[in-house]
């Protein structure tokens, strides 16, 4: 019987504390939009990551490519069809 005098107020305090935390989280918008952030990643705008103009190599890269015996206009990639 002595334990009930301890456990009953302790359970009431825990319940009131949980209810207080629930009310606080609802008032501060923690439950406003549960699905928005999950769907937002699917519709993000990636336009700033896509280059809008061609990327030009510096002249030093093109010169070193020609000095190695490459043809003019060579991109630096090996062509498997030419031996």
C-alpha atoms as an extended CHARMM CRD file, in Angstrom:
* protein
*
        83  EXT
         1         1  UNK       CA              0.0000000000        0.0000000000        0.0000000000  PROA      1               0.0000000000
         2         2  UNK       CA              2.9360000000        2.3020000000        0.6320000000  PROA      2               0.0000000000
         3         3  UNK       CA              4.0830000000        1.9230000000       -2.9800000000  PROA      3               0.0000000000
         4         4  UNK       CA              0.7450000000        3.1220000000       -4.3390000000  PROA      4               0.0000000000
         5         5  UNK       CA              1.2210000000        6.3850000000       -2.4830000000  PROA      5               0.0000000000
         6         6  UNK       CA              4.4670000000        6.8310000000       -4.3890000000  PROA      6               0.0000000000
         7         7  UNK       CA              3.4730000000        5.4450000000       -7.8000000000  PROA      7               0.0000000000
         8         8  UNK       CA              0.1270000000        7.2330000000       -8.1680000000  PROA      8               0.0000000000
         9         9  UNK       CA              1.5130000000       10.7920000000       -7.8470000000  PROA      9               0.0000000000
        10        10  UNK       CA              4.5100000000        9.8230000000       -9.9730000000  PROA      10              0.0000000000
        11        11  UNK       CA              2.2300000000        8.5330000000      -12.7560000000  PROA      11              0.0000000000
        12        12  UNK       CA              0.1040000000       11.6770000000      -12.5460000000  PROA      12              0.0000000000
        13        13  UNK       CA              3.2050000000       13.8920000000      -12.8080000000  PROA      13              0.0000000000
        14        14  UNK       CA              4.4780000000       11.9510000000      -15.8270000000  PROA      14              0.0000000000
        15        15  UNK       CA              1.0790000000       12.1540000000      -17.5240000000  PROA      15              0.0000000000
        16        16  UNK       CA              0.7560000000       15.8880000000      -16.8940000000  PROA      16              0.0000000000
        17        17  UNK       CA              4.3170000000       16.3980000000      -18.1610000000  PROA      17              0.0000000000
        18        18  UNK       CA              3.6020000000       14.4300000000      -21.3610000000  PROA      18              0.0000000000
        19        19  UNK       CA              0.3980000000       16.3970000000      -21.9070000000  PROA      19              0.0000000000
        20        20  UNK       CA              2.2790000000       19.6560000000      -21.3960000000  PROA      20              0.0000000000
        21        21  UNK       CA              4.9180000000       18.6410000000      -23.9540000000  PROA      21              0.0000000000
        22        22  UNK       CA              2.2070000000       17.6800000000      -26.4480000000  PROA      22              0.0000000000
        23        23  UNK       CA              0.4540000000       21.0280000000      -26.0420000000  PROA      23              0.0000000000
        24        24  UNK       CA              3.7720000000       22.8790000000      -26.4020000000  PROA      24              0.0000000000
        25        25  UNK       CA              4.6900000000       21.0180000000      -29.6010000000  PROA      25              0.0000000000
        26        26  UNK       CA              1.2670000000       21.6550000000      -31.1720000000  PROA      26              0.0000000000
        27        27  UNK       CA              1.4460000000       25.3680000000      -30.3650000000  PROA      27              0.0000000000
        28        28  UNK       CA              4.9560000000       25.6770000000      -31.8300000000  PROA      28              0.0000000000
        29        29  UNK       CA              4.0180000000       24.0460000000      -35.1320000000  PROA      29              0.0000000000
        30        30  UNK       CA              5.7600000000       20.7040000000      -34.7700000000  PROA      30              0.0000000000
        31        31  UNK       CA              2.7950000000       18.8620000000      -36.3260000000  PROA      31              0.0000000000
        32        32  UNK       CA              1.8070000000       21.3860000000      -38.9940000000  PROA      32              0.0000000000
        33        33  UNK       CA              3.1780000000       19.7240000000      -42.1360000000  PROA      33              0.0000000000
        34        34  UNK       CA              4.2250000000       16.1110000000      -41.7800000000  PROA      34              0.0000000000
        35        35  UNK       CA              4.4540000000       15.2210000000      -45.4880000000  PROA      35              0.0000000000
        36        36  UNK       CA              5.7460000000       18.4390000000      -47.0480000000  PROA      36              0.0000000000
        37        37  UNK       CA              9.4760000000       17.9470000000      -46.3490000000  PROA      37              0.0000000000
        38        38  UNK       CA              9.2850000000       14.3520000000      -47.5950000000  PROA      38              0.0000000000
        39        39  UNK       CA              7.7740000000       15.4500000000      -50.9220000000  PROA      39              0.0000000000
        40        40  UNK       CA              9.8090000000       18.6410000000      -51.3040000000  PROA      40              0.0000000000
        41        41  UNK       CA             12.9610000000       16.7600000000      -52.2630000000  PROA      41              0.0000000000
        42        42  UNK       CA             11.1730000000       15.3140000000      -55.2890000000  PROA      42              0.0000000000
        43        43  UNK       CA             10.2520000000       18.7440000000      -56.6340000000  PROA      43              0.0000000000
        44        44  UNK       CA             13.3980000000       20.7400000000      -55.9210000000  PROA      44              0.0000000000
        45        45  UNK       CA             14.5420000000       23.0530000000      -58.6760000000  PROA      45              0.0000000000
        46        46  UNK       CA             17.9360000000       21.9090000000      -59.9470000000  PROA      46              0.0000000000
        47        47  UNK       CA             18.2340000000       24.5420000000      -62.6730000000  PROA      47              0.0000000000
        48        48  UNK       CA             21.0990000000       26.3550000000      -60.9580000000  PROA      48              0.0000000000
        49        49  UNK       CA             23.1650000000       23.1420000000      -61.0700000000  PROA      49              0.0000000000
        50        50  UNK       CA             22.8180000000       22.7050000000      -64.8490000000  PROA      50              0.0000000000
        51        51  UNK       CA             25.3380000000       24.8090000000      -66.8070000000  PROA      51              0.0000000000
        52        52  UNK       CA             23.7070000000       27.1090000000      -69.3370000000  PROA      52              0.0000000000
        53        53  UNK       CA             26.7880000000       27.7050000000      -71.5120000000  PROA      53              0.0000000000
        54        54  UNK       CA             29.5500000000       25.3350000000      -72.6390000000  PROA      54              0.0000000000
        55        55  UNK       CA             32.5880000000       25.0420000000      -70.4460000000  PROA      55              0.0000000000
        56        56  UNK       CA             35.8100000000       26.0620000000      -72.2320000000  PROA      56              0.0000000000
        57        57  UNK       CA             39.1360000000       24.5280000000      -71.3480000000  PROA      57              0.0000000000
        58        58  UNK       CA             42.0170000000       26.8940000000      -70.6370000000  PROA      58              0.0000000000
        59        59  UNK       CA             44.5430000000       27.3340000000      -73.4370000000  PROA      59              0.0000000000
        60        60  UNK       CA             47.2640000000       25.6360000000      -71.3690000000  PROA      60              0.0000000000
        61        61  UNK       CA             45.2650000000       22.3980000000      -71.3090000000  PROA      61              0.0000000000
        62        62  UNK       CA             44.7300000000       22.4900000000      -75.0840000000  PROA      62              0.0000000000
        63        63  UNK       CA             48.4570000000       23.1870000000      -75.7350000000  PROA      63              0.0000000000
        64        64  UNK       CA             49.6270000000       20.3280000000      -73.5210000000  PROA      64              0.0000000000
        65        65  UNK       CA             47.2220000000       18.0410000000      -75.3500000000  PROA      65              0.0000000000
        66        66  UNK       CA             48.7360000000       18.9730000000      -78.7290000000  PROA      66              0.0000000000
        67        67  UNK       CA             52.2940000000       18.6000000000      -77.4600000000  PROA      67              0.0000000000
        68        68  UNK       CA             51.6130000000       14.9820000000      -76.5450000000  PROA      68              0.0000000000
        69        69  UNK       CA             50.9210000000       14.2130000000      -80.1970000000  PROA      69              0.0000000000
        70        70  UNK       CA             47.1790000000       14.6720000000      -80.0220000000  PROA      70              0.0000000000
        71        71  UNK       CA             45.2300000000       16.0040000000      -82.9560000000  PROA      71              0.0000000000
        72        72  UNK       CA             43.7900000000       19.4930000000      -82.9230000000  PROA      72              0.0000000000
        73        73  UNK       CA             40.3600000000       19.4290000000      -81.3650000000  PROA      73              0.0000000000
        74        74  UNK       CA             41.2500000000       16.4170000000      -79.2570000000  PROA      74              0.0000000000
        75        75  UNK       CA             39.2590000000       16.3740000000      -76.0420000000  PROA      75              0.0000000000
        76        76  UNK       CA             41.8820000000       14.4200000000      -74.1540000000  PROA      76              0.0000000000
        77        77  UNK       CA             39.8890000000       11.1950000000      -74.2370000000  PROA      77              0.0000000000
        78        78  UNK       CA             41.3600000000        8.1140000000      -75.8920000000  PROA      78              0.0000000000
        79        79  UNK       CA             39.4550000000        6.8800000000      -78.9180000000  PROA      79              0.0000000000
        80        80  UNK       CA             39.1930000000        3.0690000000      -78.7540000000  PROA      80              0.0000000000
        81        81  UNK       CA             38.5400000000        2.8300000000      -82.5290000000  PROA      81              0.0000000000
        82        82  UNK       CA             41.8280000000        4.4720000000      -83.5020000000  PROA      82              0.0000000000
        83        83  UNK       CA             44.8600000000        2.3690000000      -82.7990000000  PROA      83              0.0000000000
